[in-house]
Amino acid sequence: MSSNYKALTRAYRPQTFEDIVSQEHVSNTLKNAISNSRLSHAYLFCGPRGVGKTTMARVLARTINEVGADVDGEELNNTLNIIEIDAASNNSVDDIRSLRERVRIPPQNGRYKVYIIDEIHMLSKSAFNALLKTLEEPPEHVIFIFATTEPHRILPTILSRCQRFDFRRITVDEIVDRLRNIADKEKIQIDTESLHVIAKKADGALRDALGIFDQAIAFCGTSITYEDLHRALNIVSSERMFELTDTLARQDASAGMALLHHLLHIGNDIQEFLGALTEHFRNLYLAKDTQNFYLIEATDETKQRFHTMAADFSDDDLMRMMHILHEAQFSIRNSQQPRIHLEITLLKLFHMIRTDGLKQLLVKLDALEQKVNLTGENESGTGNNTSQAAPGAAQSSKPDTGTSAPAATSKPASKPGTGNTAQNRTTPTDTAIHTGPETTSRASGTGTRYPGTTVPNSPQPDKSVSDSTETFGAPSLRSPKNHLTAVSLPVKPDSSSQENEVRGNLALSPKPAPAPDLSNSSDPDGHSRKVELEKVSNLLQIEEIWSDYLQQLQSTAGQMLYYSMQKTRPVELKGDQVTLECPDSFTSDIIHEQQRKLCDIIREHFGFALRFTSRIVETTKRTDTIEDPYEQLSMLLKKDTTLKKIVDLFGAELEY
């Protein structure tokens, strides 16, 4: 080894203002100040490490004292006119007092006595206070130059007495150009991609870049290749990142896990891997638009490769991936098993549902919604046409043989818009006694529907039935006599068995469809409810419609009443009174207070005239506390159907 060997950081330290890279705003200002004799008595150089703060201070001191460029480092400190002080080891108030005594001595040769104090923020508060007076009014032959990486730790009284210059980070391209010049002088063969790797590894510090370059020369010799450089620096190459991205695009978790195992096996650091992967996805996101190429620190070939691969991902996918990786960087620091945590993070990326699939699902949902709306509009239009055509058909058509009564034929048609008219809709009584194809289908077990609904294109009720309803009125819920009247409505002599069969099918209907609104019934006193009440012959019918009834409560009565009624269940039916079993007195009080609303909703939406009462049953509390989050989620999904639909739709899962 040569005895006069110098590290690249020392051998290629800038000696003039022109040699300093990327700090032209500082060097030009200082050169103008020197030429115009406007030098300040104190300067403060701020900025990150390795960007040239101390170097700029030395160049300024050498220039104003006209010291040769061959004098540098320790030799420059031996000139007695340029004194470098490390504030990290000379930070006491006694050191500053000694400095105050020495500044009074004029320079032995030259014009100025320059004090360069590095890491000035390391001084104690007492030392700062001791420096204040001397810093504000120093002798004319003294210039102070302070350098620091943490200007926020300096007292404001010190900052106000200095001219401050902020040094910026050196860009990757500027570092690459500098390294290329040094490689040519040292006769080192290295490709541009490798120079970019060194420059990115330096993180904006030229001194770090020179140190890494020196290390690469020691490992590879005078010919540095891309693969050898990655082995020397033990960093993840961009080629491996593209391979991993390709496995993510194909959602090949097995290949991705195998690649991760290889990278960790050869000694790559987990945090550095996550940081590099996050930056990789950031570049993919930017490369989707070629106008953003200037934001990517890479060669032109690599930028184009980013642009090509970015087409496999949407903007939302890349944003979500960056968010997952960013969160993992913080959580892995405190993890007891960082490798397992990293593997889980990578599996999340592989199994993450892509937004393309979600968009297709949303398109299908929109199409289904439009189809449902269109079907509802068609059914609504059919129902309106039927209801409007019914009166005309009843008035113009001849009564069927054997179905008309003398009283019905003598009854004049009621005026439109009155409360007793049957022209607006088909009443439940008409539907219940109507015989024909619809009744036959019900008796045969097909087309089972809720009482009072109409089948599209079904035969219209004849005039005799409609007129008889207008003559005798709808059957009453309150009067048994009216019930006899409703039963004895004129029908065909042989239709009694069919009517009973229809009644039986309606009573045993497994899931009744929504009944028509009874608010416009032919009887303003609500006398048309008797038929429906007679059909609620057992508790099974109420249990079958209970879930639908709760949904109607949620949409019309509010969440409070809905959640309270969720804790109840019908247990007994006596006449028109339903007994609800509830767990506490609070729920029982709510049922009592909201009795009218509960009865109105079941009457309007289901056609049942019922009353509710409550019975408190003390339930035993569970002794086993549910601590398993998966069991808690399962129970929550059983209670909340809306949440279950969301979980099934988007494939949600518990956060690890």
ZAMARGU-4260 file (C-alpha; in steps of 0.2 Angstrom, whole numbers, plus 5000, padded with zeros to 4 digits):
<rodrens>
0) 5000/5000/5000 | 5007/5017/4995 | 5011/5028/5010 | 5005/5044/5003 | 4987/5037/4999
5) 4973/5049/5003 | 4955/5044/5004 | 4944/5052/4990 | 4935/5063/5002 | 4952/5071/5007
10) 4960/5070/4990 | 4946/5079/4980 | 4940/5091/4993 | 4936/5108/4984 | 4950/5121/4985
15) 4940/5135/4977 | 4923/5142/4976 | 4921/5135/4958 | 4925/5117/4964 | 4910/5117/4977
20) 4895/5107/4970 | 4877/5114/4970 | 4880/5129/4982 | 4882/5143/4970 | 4870/5154/4979
25) 4882/5154/4994 | 4899/5155/4984 | 4893/5169/4973 | 4887/5179/4988 | 4904/5177/4997
30) 4914/5181/4981 | 4904/5197/4979 | 4906/5202/4997 | 4925/5199/4995 | 4926/5209/4979
35) 4916/5224/4987 | 4924/5223/5004 | 4908/5220/5013 | 4913/5205/5023 | 4902/5202/5039
40) 4910/5198/5056 | 4900/5182/5058 | 4893/5169/5046 | 4882/5154/5050 | 4882/5140/5037
45) 4867/5128/5040 | 4863/5112/5031 | 4864/5093/5031 | 4880/5083/5032 | 4892/5082/5018
50) 4886/5096/5007 | 4901/5108/5009 | 4899/5119/5025 | 4916/5116/5032 | 4924/5116/5015
55) 4915/5133/5011 | 4922/5140/5027 | 4940/5135/5023 | 4939/5141/5005 | 4932/5158/5012
60) 4946/5159/5025 | 4960/5154/5012 | 4953/5167/5000 | 4953/5182/5011 | 4970/5178/5019
65) 4977/5173/5002 | 4983/5156/5007 | 4989/5144/4993 | 4977/5130/4987 | 4990/5117/4992
70) 4988/5121/5011 | 4973/5112/5018 | 4966/5103/5033 | 4978/5102/5047 | 4991/5113/5038
75) 4978/5126/5036 | 4975/5126/5055 | 4994/5128/5058 | 4994/5145/5049 | 4989/5153/5066
80) 4977/5165/5057 | 4964/5151/5053 | 4958/5142/5068 | 4946/5127/5068 | 4937/5123/5084
85) 4926/5108/5087 | 4912/5114/5098 | 4907/5096/5102 | 4922/5094/5112 | 4925/5112/5117
90) 4908/5117/5123 | 4910/5123/5140 | 4910/5141/5146 | 4929/5140/5150 | 4933/5136/5132
95) 4923/5152/5126 | 4932/5162/5139 | 4948/5157/5132 | 4942/5161/5115 | 4937/5178/5120
100) 4955/5181/5127 | 4963/5175/5111 | 4953/5185/5098 | 4961/5201/5105 | 4978/5195/5097
105) 4980/5202/5080 | 4985/5190/5065 | 5004/5187/5063 | 5002/5188/5044 | 4987/5191/5033
110) 4972/5203/5035 | 4960/5193/5046 | 4960/5180/5060 | 4946/5168/5056 | 4938/5156/5068
115) 4929/5141/5061 | 4918/5133/5074 | 4910/5117/5068 | 4894/5110/5076 | 4891/5126/5085
120) 4874/5119/5091 | 4884/5108/5104 | 4889/5123/5114 | 4880/5124/5131 | 4868/5138/5135
125) 4881/5146/5147 | 4894/5146/5133 | 4882/5154/5121 | 4879/5168/5133 | 4898/5170/5135
130) 4900/5172/5117 | 4886/5185/5114 | 4896/5201/5118 | 4912/5196/5108 | 4901/5190/5094
135) 4891/5206/5093 | 4907/5218/5094 | 4922/5208/5089 | 4939/5216/5085 | 4940/5222/5067
140) 4953/5208/5062 | 4941/5194/5068 | 4929/5184/5057 | 4918/5170/5065 | 4912/5156/5054
145) 4899/5144/5062 | 4894/5127/5054 | 4879/5117/5060 | 4867/5104/5055 | 4854/5109/5068
150) 4851/5128/5067 | 4835/5126/5078 | 4846/5122/5093 | 4855/5139/5092 | 4850/5153/5103
155) 4840/5166/5094 | 4852/5179/5101 | 4866/5171/5092 | 4856/5169/5075 | 4852/5187/5075
160) 4871/5192/5075 | 4876/5181/5060 | 4873/5181/5041 | 4864/5164/5039 | 4867/5153/5023
165) 4857/5138/5021 | 4866/5124/5011 | 4855/5112/5000 | 4856/5094/4997 | 4866/5089/4981
170) 4855/5081/4968 | 4859/5063/4961 | 4863/5070/4944 | 4876/5082/4951 | 4884/5068/4962
175) 4884/5057/4947 | 4893/5070/4937 | 4906/5073/4951 | 4909/5054/4953 | 4911/5053/4934
180) 4925/5066/4934 | 4934/5057/4948 | 4932/5040/4940 | 4940/5047/4924 | 4955/5055/4934
185) 4957/5039/4944 | 4955/5028/4928 | 4940/5018/4936 | 4928/5009/4924 | 4910/5011/4931
190) 4893/5011/4922 | 4881/5025/4924 | 4868/5014/4933 | 4881/5010/4946 | 4885/5028/4948
195) 4866/5031/4951 | 4866/5018/4965 | 4880/5026/4974 | 4872/5044/4972 | 4856/5038/4979
200) 4864/5028/4993 | 4873/5045/4998 | 4856/5053/5001 | 4862/5070/4995 | 4879/5071/5003
205) 4894/5072/4992 | 4906/5067/5006 | 4896/5051/5008 | 4896/5047/4990 | 4915/5049/4989
210) 4916/5037/5004 | 4905/5024/4996 | 4914/5026/4979 | 4931/5023/4988 | 4923/5007/4996
215) 4917/5000/4980 | 4935/5003/4972 | 4942/4993/4987 | 4930/4979/4984 | 4929/4978/4965
220) 4946/4986/4959 | 4947/4997/4944 | 4932/4989/4935 | 4915/4991/4945 | 4900/4981/4939
225) 4882/4983/4944 | 4880/4966/4953 | 4897/4968/4962 | 4892/4985/4968 | 4876/4978/4976
230) 4886/4964/4984 | 4898/4976/4991 | 4885/4988/4998 | 4873/4975/5003 | 4858/4984/4996
235) 4843/4978/4986 | 4846/4981/4967 | 4832/4989/4957 | 4832/4973/4946 | 4826/4963/4961
240) 4813/4977/4965 | 4806/4975/4947 | 4806/4956/4949 | 4795/4958/4965 | 4784/4970/4956
245) 4781/4958/4942 | 4776/4945/4955 | 4764/4957/4963 | 4756/4961/4946 | 4753/4943/4943
250) 4748/4940/4961 | 4760/4926/4963 | 4763/4925/4981 | 4774/4910/4981 | 4786/4918/4969
255) 4786/4934/4979 | 4789/4925/4996 | 4803/4915/4988 | 4812/4931/4982 | 4810/4939/4999
260) 4818/4924/5007 | 4833/4925/4995 | 4835/4944/4999 | 4835/4941/5018 | 4846/4926/5016
265) 4860/4936/5008 | 4859/4949/5022 | 4848/4963/5016 | 4842/4974/5030 | 4823/4974/5033
270) 4821/4992/5036 | 4832/4996/5020 | 4822/4984/5010 | 4805/4992/5015 | 4812/5009/5012
275) 4818/5004/4995 | 4802/4996/4991 | 4792/5011/4996 | 4803/5022/4985 | 4800/5009/4971
280) 4781/5011/4971 | 4783/5030/4973 | 4793/5030/4956 | 4780/5018/4948 | 4766/5030/4953
285) 4775/5045/4946 | 4781/5036/4930 | 4763/5033/4925 | 4764/5051/4918 | 4779/5054/4907
290) 4778/5073/4913 | 4784/5067/4930 | 4800/5059/4924 | 4810/5073/4931 | 4805/5068/4949
295) 4812/5051/4947 | 4831/5049/4952 | 4836/5036/4939 | 4843/5034/4922 | 4832/5037/4907
300) 4831/5018/4903 | 4825/5014/4921 | 4812/5028/4920 | 4805/5020/4904 | 4805/5004/4913
305) 4795/5011/4927 | 4783/5019/4915 | 4780/5002/4906 | 4777/4992/4923 | 4766/5006/4930
310) 4753/5001/4918 | 4749/4985/4927 | 4743/4995/4942 | 4730/5008/4945 | 4734/5025/4954
315) 4723/5019/4969 | 4732/5002/4970 | 4749/5010/4971 | 4743/5023/4984 | 4737/5009/4995
320) 4753/4999/4993 | 4763/5014/4998 | 4752/5016/5013 | 4754/4998/5018 | 4773/4999/5017
325) 4774/5016/5026 | 4764/5009/5040 | 4775/4993/5041 | 4791/5004/5042 | 4785/5010/5059
330) 4776/4995/5066 | 4791/4983/5062 | 4803/4994/5073 | 4794/4988/5089 | 4790/4971/5082
335) 4798/4956/5091 | 4797/4946/5075 | 4801/4958/5061 | 4803/4945/5048 | 4786/4938/5051
340) 4779/4955/5051 | 4787/4959/5034 | 4781/4943/5027 | 4763/4947/5033 | 4765/4965/5025
345) 4770/4957/5008 | 4756/4945/5009 | 4744/4959/5011 | 4751/4967/4995 | 4748/4951/4986
350) 4730/4947/4992 | 4725/4965/4991 | 4709/4967/4980 | 4713/4977/4965 | 4703/4992/4961
355) 4699/4986/4944 | 4689/4972/4951 | 4680/4984/4963 | 4676/4995/4948 | 4669/4980/4938
360) 4659/4976/4954 | 4652/4994/4955 | 4647/4994/4937 | 4638/4977/4940 | 4629/4985/4955
365) 4624/5000/4945 | 4617/4990/4931 | 4608/4979/4944 | 4601/4995/4952 | 4595/5002/4936
370) 4587/4986/4932 | 4578/4985/4948 | 4572/5003/4947 | 4566/5000/4929 | 4557/4984/4935
375) 4549/4994/4949 | 4544/5008/4938 | 4536/4995/4926 | 4527/4987/4940 | 4521/5003/4947
380) 4515/5008/4930 | 4505/4992/4927 | 4497/4994/4944 | 4492/5011/4941 | 4484/5006/4924
385) 4475/4991/4932 | 4468/5002/4946 | 4463/5015/4934 | 4455/5003/4922 | 4446/4993/4936
390) 4432/5005/4938 | 4429/5007/4919 | 4429/4988/4918 | 4417/4986/4932 | 4405/4999/4925
395) 4405/4993/4907 | 4407/4974/4908 | 4391/4963/4911 | 4390/4954/4927 | 4395/4936/4927
400) 4380/4923/4928 | 4377/4918/4946 | 4388/4931/4954 | 4378/4946/4955 | 4365/4951/4969
405) 4349/4961/4967 | 4356/4974/4980 | 4372/4976/4970 | 4363/4979/4954 | 4352/4993/4961
410) 4367/5002/4969 | 4373/5017/4959 | 4391/5020/4956 | 4400/5031/4969 | 4408/5047/4964
415) 4426/5048/4961 | 4437/5054/4976 | 4425/5050/4990 | 4430/5039/5004 | 4419/5025/5000
420) 4424/5023/4982 | 4433/5007/4976 | 4439/5014/4960 | 4457/5019/4966 | 4462/5001/4971
425) 4457/4983/4973 | 4452/4980/4991 | 4457/4965/5001 | 4439/4959/5002 | 4438/4959/4983
430) 4454/4949/4981 | 4449/4937/4995 | 4432/4931/4987 | 4437/4933/4969 | 4437/4916/4960
435) 4445/4913/4943 | 4463/4908/4937 | 4471/4918/4951 | 4461/4908/4965 | 4465/4892/4956
440) 4484/4895/4956 | 4483/4899/4974 | 4473/4884/4978 | 4486/4873/4969 | 4500/4880/4979
445) 4508/4891/4966 | 4509/4910/4966 | 4507/4911/4985 | 4506/4930/4989 | 4501/4941/5003
450) 4482/4945/5005 | 4477/4960/4996 | 4490/4960/4983 | 4486/4959/4964 | 4494/4949/4951
455) 4498/4958/4935 | 4486/4954/4920 | 4475/4946/4932 | 4456/4946/4929 | 4447/4961/4935
460) 4434/4959/4949 | 4417/4959/4942 | 4404/4973/4945 | 4393/4963/4956 | 4407/4960/4969
465) 4413/4979/4968 | 4395/4985/4970 | 4391/4973/4984 | 4406/4980/4994 | 4400/4998/4991
470) 4382/4993/4996 | 4386/4983/5012 | 4402/4991/5016 | 4419/4982/5020 | 4419/4970/5035
475) 4422/4978/5052 | 4436/4973/5064 | 4426/4978/5079 | 4409/4971/5075 | 4405/4952/5074
480) 4389/4956/5065 | 4399/4964/5051 | 4410/4949/5050 | 4394/4939/5046 | 4390/4951/5033
485) 4407/4949/5025 | 4406/4930/5025 | 4389/4930/5017 | 4394/4941/5002 | 4385/4934/4987
490) 4396/4921/4978 | 4393/4906/4967 | 4384/4892/4976 | 4399/4880/4973 | 4413/4892/4977
495) 4412/4890/4996 | 4425/4876/4996 | 4436/4886/4985 | 4435/4901/4996 | 4439/4891/5011
500) 4454/4883/5002 | 4460/4901/4997 | 4458/4906/5016 | 4469/4891/5021 | 4482/4895/5008
505) 4483/4913/5013 | 4484/4909/5032 | 4499/4897/5029 | 4508/4908/5017 | 4527/4906/5021
510) 4532/4924/5017 | 4519/4937/5014 | 4523/4950/5002 | 4520/4968/5006 | 4501/4972/5007
515) 4494/4988/4999 | 4492/5004/5009 | 4476/5003/5018 | 4475/5021/5022 | 4463/5024/5007
520) 4451/5009/5012 | 4433/5010/5006 | 4428/5011/5025 | 4436/5027/5033 | 4433/5018/5050
525) 4445/5004/5046 | 4431/4991/5044 | 4441/4982/5031 | 4453/4974/5044 | 4442/4960/5050
530) 4447/4948/5036 | 4466/4951/5039 | 4464/4948/5058 | 4455/4932/5055 | 4469/4926/5044
535) 4482/4929/5059 | 4476/4913/5066 | 4493/4907/5074 | 4509/4914/5080 | 4519/4907/5065
540) 4513/4920/5053 | 4519/4934/5065 | 4536/4925/5067 | 4538/4924/5048 | 4535/4942/5045
545) 4545/4948/5060 | 4561/4951/5052 | 4553/4961/5038 | 4543/4971/5051 | 4559/4975/5060
550) 4567/4982/5044 | 4552/4993/5042 | 4554/4999/5059 | 4572/5003/5055 | 4568/5013/5040
555) 4552/5022/5046 | 4553/5023/5065 | 4571/5026/5069 | 4586/5017/5076 | 4581/5018/5094
560) 4565/5009/5092 | 4573/4997/5080 | 4587/4992/5092 | 4574/4990/5106 | 4563/4979/5096
565) 4577/4968/5090 | 4579/4962/5108 | 4561/4956/5108 | 4552/4941/5101 | 4534/4937/5099
570) 4529/4922/5111 | 4510/4922/5112 | 4495/4927/5102 | 4478/4930/5110 | 4465/4937/5098
575) 4473/4953/5091 | 4485/4955/5105 | 4503/4949/5103 | 4514/4946/5118 | 4532/4951/5116
580) 4546/4944/5127 | 4559/4957/5132 | 4575/4956/5142 | 4572/4972/5153 | 4560/4985/5159
585) 4568/4998/5148 | 4563/4989/5133 | 4546/4986/5140 | 4543/5004/5143 | 4548/5008/5125
590) 4535/4996/5119 | 4522/5003/5130 | 4526/5021/5125 | 4527/5018/5106 | 4512/5006/5106
595) 4503/5017/5093 | 4517/5018/5081 | 4521/5000/5082 | 4503/4996/5078 | 4502/5008/5064
600) 4517/5002/5055 | 4512/4983/5055 | 4494/4989/5049 | 4501/5000/5035 | 4514/4988/5029
605) 4507/4971/5032 | 4488/4973/5034 | 4488/4966/5052 | 4478/4975/5065 | 4487/4970/5081
610) 4490/4976/5098 | 4507/4973/5108 | 4510/4969/5126 | 4526/4965/5134 | 4533/4952/5146
615) 4550/4954/5155 | 4560/4938/5155 | 4577/4939/5165 | 4590/4932/5154 | 4606/4924/5162
620) 4621/4933/5158 | 4635/4924/5149 | 4649/4919/5160 | 4662/4917/5146 | 4668/4934/5140
625) 4671/4935/5122 | 4689/4940/5119 | 4692/4932/5102 | 4690/4946/5089 | 4685/4934/5076
630) 4670/4928/5087 | 4666/4946/5091 | 4665/4950/5072 | 4655/4935/5069 | 4642/4940/5082
635) 4642/4958/5075 | 4639/4952/5057 | 4624/4941/5063 | 4616/4956/5072 | 4619/4969/5058
640) 4614/4963/5041 | 4620/4979/5033 | 4638/4977/5039 | 4638/4959/5033 | 4633/4964/5016
645) 4648/4977/5016 | 4660/4964/5022 | 4654/4951/5009 | 4655/4964/4995 | 4672/4971/4998
650) 4680/4956/5006 | 4685/4965/5022 | 4695/4957/5036 | 4702/4960/5053 | 4717/4971/5054
655) 4732/4962/5060
</rodrens>
